Each structure stands twice: as structure tokens, then as C-alpha cells.
């Protein structure tokens, strides 16, 4: 059984995908309503497909360019294998396909939800959440399937066909696998950033001309941009979020595998366990696999029975499913950690040396991750939830005008970084204290195990939002809109908490990648007391700020193009305002699509370009590889710290403004007076929401991609930078060295010998011998360094240190 | 001559203060105008004094508390001398006195400027800039006087009465001197943060009730808050900026001295030069001293002749003075570096070992600082200047409402971090490459040398602003207001560029302090790959964001108290609107004063509390001192990187909104149409300015204090954390060790021996002996570590290493 564990995650992924297919055909079999509804739904579906196909064309070009670059790299750098290109392409395809499945089901489910809402609320929830489940399982299933399949191929068939050899070979397996993750995250850049620009450009464009200039309500079918607006909900919130979490999921598991390999290295380069000696590497995949089945169980629990249910009952049903999956994941982690890991492991703690870590401590680290996932949602909910103190304060401040509303919203977003960052800092500390960086990566893996469930909850929001829009546009009875509004209202809350989850996942993923980066490059750490490293920390800190500004400006530019198109149609199409002329929805969709993809170029270039410049420009000037690796590490840390802060700030400020505005719909008490929509205070709140829209839907969520992609690019570059040791010996192909160092001890004198030797395939080697002698309670440490040809060093060490034998085998 | 150089800076400071006194009495002798003008001016003067005395009472309590804490620390920690308490108190007094001088002269100069404007513009400039000069020289003179006087006392009379002993004793001199810097920066906290809250609370409060509710113009004497508003200009822009730069000036020079001592340490612990062996330590003080005289020359060049001059001529006169001083400082740096430094020095570069650095390279580093000071002003000017592209864009975006205006302003502030951070990062890199962290600190010192000139230019702005206000309130002829408006307009530009200079100075100062911190604690560096350090980097990054939010909220709260008081007076005082009843200005001043000082408590506590918690809570739990020192270093780096970003973002966004609003006064073209004050676009721009006000005058400038004070607190804590070595040997009082290590060499074999020995007064010692043997071109390195009692280690090293002799003298 144990030896078959390597196939467990792939089996779970396939199971998840089968369940998804069944659920999908069930949703599609539901009644899609009558003429008008179906017509609108079809427009949205076609608009979504139009965006996807435009995105795919651009993506194809991008994938080809990156593939060519990776191919060149893989031929120039001996530690980079050309299979990374294949992995990269498949990572991109899998993520794109997952987004495609999600978008299609979301745009098919919306109208079916509207139709179901005509009969009952429980049915409407069942269908909308069913659509979300398809989306969630599609993403999670494809992510696990792709990653584990490539791992098995690389491990079992390419690099170690005869079973475990050494950690060096496994490093190459995982470096190659990083291509898959890079491919997935590249799609996320397009889907999340491009999608974020799309959704807000369409929204702002539709509102500016429709609501403000023409005075027609939101979601009015006379507005040519209204379909683009609805497509935007799917593009941004469904496909964008899906690609984001797909990327996080893959990257987290990959980073945990890299660090698992490092655990094996710290334990002497091989361990004897029932899992083919790779238990610590398999564990994160196993947790991911278990998470898929657990998510299926969780989604089954989401249902309500009463047709009179309100928001609280719907929220309760979602919470029940969510909490059940979190608890089940905790149980699974306990079982898997104790079963798959050696009882105790050695892990290297920087500055503290090797420590013995028990499997239980790794389990504790996974608990830290689950706690972070749950708590960050509550924190986000507190700062952005209707009726909570921060929102009430923004509402109060709206009475003195837009200026004070804006200040209050900004301040709320900024203050919300306090508990969030303390939570992350505490999580880093605790999971590291439990089990080193392997613990940090496993904390992230455990949190991400419920990805399918989180995405189901998340995707259900925009589906319900769309369902409401279709109800409005097709002029359904009020009860239908009331029911979809209940779902939509819950969906707004889950959208905010989902964003919290996405930030937490991006933050932990980046940390895990950061740790993996350091182990890949072989640097001792990242010392910010070196001025170039500190300078790069500054530059890294700046990038998220500039990226956010570019994303916000992009929304403005794309929205302006939309405004002009809508104005043109209002003038050019006769009878459009009377409802007799038909707006050209497709032209608006095309404009949003083109503009958003064009506008994401610059921020995308910033994301990809900076790490490449930092790595390769100094390389051209002949700077030391490890010094560059440290600088790039400083840059990555700067991007991560600043990016996480700006993500929290922007998401929560945006969410808070949004709900402050929504508060006026039901009426709020300001200075003892009930105030409603249309009041001056409400107008001020609308201004806040205008600012908040790009914050929470474009620049804020983009930060996740920025920080993960930065760390992933670093990881892919790592082997290039790490190919040389400190002393300029080219360790381009590491040779395997076996060192047998005996330690003698009698009653009075104890002698410990520790040998570290590095040998490159250029025949040069360096060995460090540390001899610790304890005599009469007095300890003397002696460290000797030998440098020269491999043979010379080997001979020198063996002749001087009598208890040492060194065998040097030729590496791969 | 050379041996007297230690007295040079103090002599220059005294010269500067004498010139200041002459200039001051000249300004005060000028005509202070007639009844109404004088009355208003007196109100402002008294209001300013009321704020100062309230601030001093609070300060006194603060100084007593910190003094008690420092006294306890100095008795518990042997490496901290009790004289640090005296230095701290004097640092606070000197800075407070400098602020006092500046505030008094500024509030006396304003009315004299108005009076002079009645006759001619050149005269008005002469007087207003004269007031600024008094302010600038007061701050710079007192800063240099205080710092150098304490250095001479500590060095010559307390710790090394018989001349140079060793770098350990000099470290204690400089650690004690850090108290002076801490005192100065504490005042800056009150003046800059409290003052920033004051100025905006009064401004917003006066506008909300006066302009919005009562419909009376700005600066109308019927508004009870109008005097508080004018006091606020002085409190925030004059006293706040003065205390900020006073703190930067002292801290920069101190940090450069600490790193100068480190250079001597790297050169073997003593150097033979004509400056008593402390040339590298004296150099930053000498540059500061020269800077005072140079600034006097610079201020003399600021004058115009034509009464018909416009903004460009006035700006030209200021630029002439400024550029002359910058060029003269460059020349002075060349002279002083080549004269006072050894021709070549050894400096330790982390990770690269000792390098030979010439005096010329130190000079190049100072040039880097001067370039940064000049370029950052241009960058700030570009992003916030009237008529520049970013402002025109915000103006355009105002036409679609407040929402788009806000987004455009935020985006401008965010994008402005790009060139600014690249500039800082380049400066860190370049000055470090030239001369290590000593180079970074000297770059900062050179930039700060023109402080007096910068402050003169900066203080001239609010003086002219006030002069205009007095002209308005005392109903002068339009020509008077026109002339003061020209000065005010130039003052707005210099205020923005001055803020850029202040940020740059805070950033470089913090870096220098950061470097000094590492050398004080004796850690190897700050490795962010250690999870606790990384966690603290996150926490540090969060603090400026939360601090900014607290400061913004504080403005809101304080402004509300003001609003209520003004409303009360409008109701309670009969005839106030008709001009027959007299408003109670003093009550408004009192409310601003109390509210601002109360509201600065929380952000102040955050600033001081966090580093103390990070240092002492883990200490209580028995965590390793050096690990804590590294964590605290990570925190400091996080605060600095994030603080600099948020300072640039907030200052430039605020400045941009301000000038976008001002653009409407002269009229702007939007979509081909001229648009003026009162238009919808203008109203949107006013909303932007409301948000920008606390950004640019409260939270933005507060960042400078936050980052410097954080690093200073770290520096003062450093000896407590650094008092123990890695292996737990208490080096509470370092003994002096003389090591004579001979290196032998014949034709074929070369042998180098390097010995590092640490011995504590508890009798324990540790020595590291590195022997490098080169034979036939083949190098073998051998490192041996000996631990035990000092005598044992000494004997062991001498017996094993035949070429080494060790003498251990009893330390102080």
C-alpha cells in the first residue's frame, strides 16, 4: 500500500474530476428558462467565450516566447533540463483549461439559477452552488492531476527510473517541475490582472454612460455595455480567482516538495521509509489529494430546506460545509503526517544548526496553516462586513462629504493590515518553530487543501450576481429578484472573505517559494546588511506600489474606450433608448477585451522584467553568482512584504467602501437621522465605491499574482545563479560524495568529526573539516579548509583526518 | 592646526549662531505695521506660544519618563554609561529651543513681510527669507553645537582624557552620544506628528464651519478658528520641519561617526594621523561645520532687485543660493576628505572581506549624497508642480467627478515611488560601492550639510503664506496681496521640494543608523532567511501603514472638536458674524493644541513601543541576544523600506491634489473648454485636496520621524543586545587584547596568520586563528577555534601558533 502512495493524489484528482463531470451534466440538465432569459444568458456566455479566445491568442504568443527562452536556458545551463519547457506549456494549458471549464459552467449556471429562483430558494442555492462546485473541483482536480502526473513521469521515468538516487537528482526533478507552476502562474497573470481590468472597465464604462449620462438603471438591456459588465463578473471573479488559486495550489505543493527534499538532504541524503524513501516529498501531494475528496464531502453539506430562509441560513449552510472540510483536513493531516513521515527528522535551522523534529511537529505546522485560513477570513469579514464598526464609521464620515468618506475608507484598509500582518508574522514564526521552512510550506499546503471548497463558495457569488442581473433584464417577478438578492448578498460576503483567503494563500505560497529559492541557489541566507541586497529590498518594496498604480490607470483608460463606444451606439442606433433598436453588445465586449489585454502589458512586463533584469544585467557585468542570488532574494522579499501589505490595504479598503455604499440601500442612521439612497451622504459613499472598485477588483487581487510570479521566476532562475559556488568552482554538475566520518569517544576524550565537501565536474573541490574535541569538560573546536583538485582534497582530508573516508562518484 | 580640528565644527556652529542673532535682530527691527495687522500677528504669535508651552509640558513628562528608563538601563547594562541620560535631556532641550527660536521668528516675520510688501517685492522677499535664514541657522547651529560639544566632553574629558585608547572606548563615547540624538528625535515626534495633526485639524475645522457652513472666505477674522489655522502653518511647516531636520542632521553625523570608528577598527584598532588618530570620526562633524558657513554664503545670494519680478525670478534667486551651497559643499568635501582621511583605508565589506578604500572614494560617496538631495527635489517637483503632466492629468480626471480625481491622485503618488526608490536604491548601492557603509553615512552627511539653507528656503514658505493671510485679514490693498501671493506660490513649490529633501534625509539617515546598529550589536548581518527575522520584516513593513491611518484618523477627531467649538462660538457670541462681536481665538487654539497632543499619543506609542516589545519580550523568555538583535534589525529594515515608500506616496499624492485644485484658480483647459473655480470639476478637485491635506501635512511627513526614531531606538538598545557574544561569553567589559601575529614568507612557502580573540571580564575568552599557507601556488586555509579561560586560550594559541604573541590588559 505504502509504495502505491505516489499514485494516491492522482487517483483522488481523477475522482474529483469525475465527480465534477457528473455535477456539471446535472447543472446543464436544469431548465435554462424562456426566450428573453436565455437570450441574455447566451450573450453573456458568448461574451465570456470571446474574452477567453482573445486571451488564448495572446497567451499562445506569450507561451511561445517564454518556451523559446526556457529552451535556450535549458541548453545553456546544464542543471536546467529541457523538459521544463514541456512542463511550462502543460502548466499553462491546464490552468487555461480549468479557467475555461469554470467560465463556461458559471455562465451556464447563472440563467438556471434565475429559473430555479422562480420556483424556490433552496433550488436556486443548489444550482448556483452546484455551478461553484464544478468550478472548484475543476481547478483543484486539474492542478493536482497535472502536478502529480508530471512528478511521476519525471521521477519514475526520466530522472530516477531505478528508484531513489540522491537529493541532487531530486532537485533536478523538482526544478523541472517548477516549469508547470510557472506556466500556471503565467495564466493567472492574464486571467487575474487582465480580467481585473476587464471587469472594472466594463463596470465603470457601463455606469458612467448608462446610469450617469442616460439615466437608465444598472443591468438595463438598453445599455450596450451591460453584457460586457456581466461578462466582467465572470472574467474577474470566476476565471481570475480560479487561475489565482490554481497557481497558489500548484506552487505551494511544489515548494513543500522542494523543502521535503531538503529535509532528506539534512538527514544524510537518503531515508529508509515505506514510501520509496520520499515520504517527506510525497506528503504535500497526499494532503492535496485528500483535500479534493474532503472538499467534495464539504460541498455536499451545503444546502437549505426552507423556502423562507434568509441570508443567515444560506451563510450557515456555506459555513457548515467550509468548517467540516477544514476539520477533516486537520484529521487527514494528522493521519498523513504520522504515517508518511519518519518519526523524527533532522532539519537545518539557519544559525542554529541541525535540530531533531518529530512528525507531530510537522502536523502542528499544518494546523497553523488551517488556523490562518480561518482567521484571515474573519479579519476580512470584520473590516468589510455590513453592520460592522469600521463600515458604520465610514457611513458616518460620508455625512461630511466625499473627502472624509475617502479618508475613512483608506484608513480602514490601512488599519486592517495590523491584525492581518500580525497573523501572518505569527504563522511564519510558529510554523517555522515547529518544523522549519518545511513547516511553513506544509502550513500553506494544508490551508490550500480546501481550495476546491473555497472556490465553490467563491464562484457561487458572481453566479448569483449574474442570476440577479438576468432576472432584472428579463423583467421577472419581484420574488425572483428577492431570492437571487439573498444569494447575491451572501455572495458579496464570501467574495470578501475569499479575497482574504487568496491573499493568505499568496503570502504563504510566496514564503514557501522564497524558502525553496534559497535552497535551490545554495546561498547561506539573504543578508540585508549588504548594501546591494538592501537596495533590492527597497526596489522590491516599490514594485507592488507602482504595479497597483498602473493597474488602476489601466482601468481608467479601458473604461474611457468603453464610454466612447457606448456614446457612439446611443447616437448611431435608432430607437435604442425606446427599446426598439438593438444595442451591439458584442462590440462592447470586444472593446473591453482588447483594452484590458492591452493595458495589462505594462504591469505584466514590470512583473516579469524586474527579476530578469536584476538577475541577468549584473551577470553580464561578471558579478558573482551568489551575490546576485542574494540580491534577487532581497528583491523577492521586498515584493512579498510590500505586496502583501498593499493587497490587504486595497482589498479591504475597497470592500469597506463597497459595503458602506450598500448600507444606504436599507437605510442607515447618521447623527440620529435615518439616511437613504439619494442623500448627499449616499452620493459621497458612491464616490468612495468608485475609488474602491479598482482597489478591490483590479489592483488589490493582482498583488497575489505579482508576489507569487516574482518568487516563481526567482525559483526558475535559481539553478542558473546557484550553479557556481562561493569560490568560483563551477559546480555545474554536482558529483556525489560519500563521506564516512567516524567519531571516537572514550571516557575522558570525545572527538567528533564533521566533513563537508563540494566537488564540481571541473575537477575542483573544497572540503571543510570540523573537529570538536572535548577533554576534561573543555572543548576545542578546529576547522580546516582544503581546496584544490578533487583528488588532492580527498587525499589531504583522508591523510590528515584518520577517521574519514571519502568516495567521490561521477555525477549524472 | 590639525590637532585643533576637533574644535572647528563647534566654532563654525557658534559663528552660525552669531550670524543668526544679528539677522534676527535686523528682522525684528523692521516695521511691524499698524494696529489691525499687529493685532492679528500678535494673536498668531501668542497662539504659537500657547502650543509650544503645552507641548513643552507634555514633553517634560515624556523626558522624565524616558530619563528614568535610561538611568535604569545604564545601571543594569555595563556598556551603557549614565551620561547618556544627560545627553538625552540636552538633545531634547536643544531641539526644543531651536524650534522655539524658529517659531518665534516666523510668527514675528510674517507681519513684517506684509508691511514690507506694501512698499516693494524685493523688500518683502528680503524679510521673509531673512526670517527663514534665522530659522535655518538656529536649527543647524544648535544641532552642530550640541553634538560636537558633547562629543568633546565625552571624548576629551570623560572616556579618553589621555588621548586615543581603542575603538571599544570610542564605541562607548558614541553610544553615550546617541542619547543626544534620541532626545532630538523625540522632540521631532512631538513637533512633527503633533504639529502635523494640529495644522490639519485647525485647517479642516476652520474650513468646514467657516467656508462650508457659514459661507465666509478663508482667513476671515470672523472665523474663531482662523488664528488657529495660521498658527498651524507655523507649528506644522516651521517647527515640525525644523525638528525633523534637526533630528536628521544630528543622527546622520552621529551614524557617520560610529562608522568612522568602525573604519579605524578595521584598520587594526588605531591609525596615526594628525587629527589625534580620529580623522574618520571627525570628518562628518567637519563637513557639518563647513556646511553652516556655506549655508550663510548661500542665503546671502538670495535676493531680487526688480519690483516687477514674478515667481520665476523669486524661484531663480532661491535656486541660485541653493545650487551655490551645494557646489561649495562638494568642494569642501573634496578638501576635507583628502585632508582628514588616511590616503587609503581598510574597510570590511560583508561577504567580501577587507578592501582598500582611498580617501577619494569617500569623496565620491559624498557626491552621491549631494546628487540625491538635488535630484529628489526635481522628482518631487515633477510629480507635484503646477503645469506638469501628472497635475494636468489629475485636472482632466476631475471632470468626471471626485472618484476619478481621487484615483488619479492616488496613482500619481504611487507611481512617484518609482524614480524616487530607484534613486535611493542607486544611492545606497553607489555610496556603498565607493566606501562601504561609511560611504553611505557620509553621503547622508554631505546632503545634510546644506540643512540651514534648505530650512531657510522651506521656512520662507509658511512665513509668506501667513503674510498673505494677514494682508487679507487686515484688508490691505490688492497689490500687497499680489506680492505676498507671488512669494506664497514660490513657497508652495519649495514646500513640496523641501518635503522631498526631508524624506531623502530621513531615508539616508535611517540607513546610516541601521548600519551603525549592526556594528554596535556585533551581529554578522541580518539574514531574512531566518523565519523570525522575516516575520519581523513583515511586522516592520506594517507599522508605517497603521501609523499613517492613526495619524489621519487623529486629524479627523481633532478637527471635529474644533468644528464643535466654532459652531458654539457662532451661536454664543452675539454680533460675531457682523464683525461687532469678537471671536475667542484662544479657545480654538487651546482645543487644537490639546486635541493634537492627545491624538499623537497612540501613534507615538506605536513607534516607541514596538521596538521595545521586540527587544525585551523575547529577552524575558531567555531568547539568545544576537537572535533578538537580528530580529530587531529585520523590524528596522521593514519600517524603513515601507516608511520611505509611504512617505513618498502620501507626500506626492497630497502635493499633486493640492496643485490640481490650485490649477483651477487661474483656469484650466478640460476637453477644450476653460474651466474655473466653482465648476463641478473644481469641486471634485477640492475633494481630492481634502484627502491630500492629511496625506501631505500629517501622515506623510510623520513617516520621516517614524523611521528615524525606530532606528535610533534600535541603536540605543543595541549595546544591551550586543553585550553578549554568540557563545554566551559575557563580554560585558571588553578587555584590551594586543595580538602580534607574524607572517613568514620564503620563496616557495608563504604563511599568513590572522588571530581574532575576544575576552570578557568574566575570564572567558574565545580565539579564532586562521592560517593560510600558499605552497607551489596551492593554498590551504586552516581555521582553529580555542575556547576557555582567557589564560588558557592565550597559552594555547601561543603554544600552537609559534608566531603569535598575545597580551591581555585589564579593560576599563
Interface residues (C-beta under 8 A of the other chain):
Chain A: X208 X350 X351 X397 X400 X401 X402 X403 X404 X406 X407 X408 X410 X411 X412 X414 X415 X417 X418 X421 X422 X424 X425 X426 X428 X429 X431 X432 X433 X436 X437 X440 X511 X515 X518 X524 X525 X526 X527 X528 X529 X530 X531 X532 X534 X535 X536 X537 X538 X539 X541 X542 X545 X546 X548 X549 X550 X552 X553 X556 X627 X630 X633 X634 X637 X638 X641 X642 X644 X645 X649 X686 X687 X688 X689 X690 X691 X694 X778 X779 X780 X781 X782 X783 X784 X785 X786 X787 X788 X792 X796
Chain B: X208 X350 X351 X397 X400 X401 X402 X403 X404 X406 X407 X408 X410 X411 X412 X414 X415 X417 X418 X421 X422 X424 X425 X426 X428 X429 X431 X432 X433 X436 X437 X440 X511 X515 X518 X524 X525 X526 X527 X528 X529 X530 X531 X532 X534 X535 X536 X537 X538 X539 X541 X542 X545 X546 X548 X549 X550 X552 X553 X556 X627 X630 X633 X634 X637 X638 X641 X642 X644 X645 X649 X686 X687 X688 X689 X690 X691 X694 X778 X779 X780 X781 X782 X783 X784 X785 X786 X787 X788 X792 X796
